[in-house]
């Protein structure tokens, strides 16, 4: 249960708490004899941080965490930290195992029926607005482009005023698609709440832990964190989010492949002039007028 609890808590861990987690994972055999004071010294954090870390993982005390930890097997702790001394092959193999384990968990956490419902809601929507704060917006932009590619009217913006303006124009059958690993981003949750007030369907991709965004959602897909530590923190999980986005995209394409393929072809015709689309403008179109040239 320790690894399960750690994965659930990962998005909310502070830098100091990540140091504790990294030390526990990387020194699994030796930490079984450590008191909270000794663990604090080894992880270079305060003893009170050990207590807060234990509670954040769902334990009442460090003793409860310790009791759960000593019941864990080496197989449970297979995911370890990356050391500057190891070679490239060892690092890459650790990352591969983490990706592999994470994607298996994604399949377990997200029933096919939920993905089918989400695909149906997106297919019937007149408009889809995709949003994520900071790095999560990379995924939101990617999904927006996927939808536009197959002819679904989709929007994305990081400007709060533009977001609110777009959400105000959305109707009951439209969809707001939000991405947040922690589910506790203040901006994301405020905008999600506003979307709900507009009556649109709120679909989210978030962590496996209970969080505010998930509780607001009409439909939510869960992304477990994979655990590969450096001496600073765990790697932010993106592979599970990318996997779910592509699952939705491909199953959405299957709803009407003839129509969606037509949209893809039209886009190709416009963006690839060499295949009969809009011709490139001649070079002189880009030159400055004579009186604007530098003398």
Secondary structure, DSSP 4 states (H G I P E B T S, - for coil): -HHHHHHHHGGG--HHHHHHHHHHHHTTTGGGG--HHHHHHHHTS-HHHHHHHHHHTT-SSHHHHHHHHHH--TTTT---B--TTS-HHHHHHHHHHHHHHHHHHHHHHS-HHHHHHHHHHHHH-S-EEEEESTTHHHHHHHHHHHHHHTT--EEE-S-HHHHHHHHHT--TT-EEEEEESSS--HHHHHHHHHHHHTT-EEEEEEESS--HHHHH-SEEEEEPPP--B-SS-BPPP-HHHHHHHHHHHHHHHTTSHHHHHHHHHHHHHHH-GGGTSSPPPPGGGGSPPGGGS--
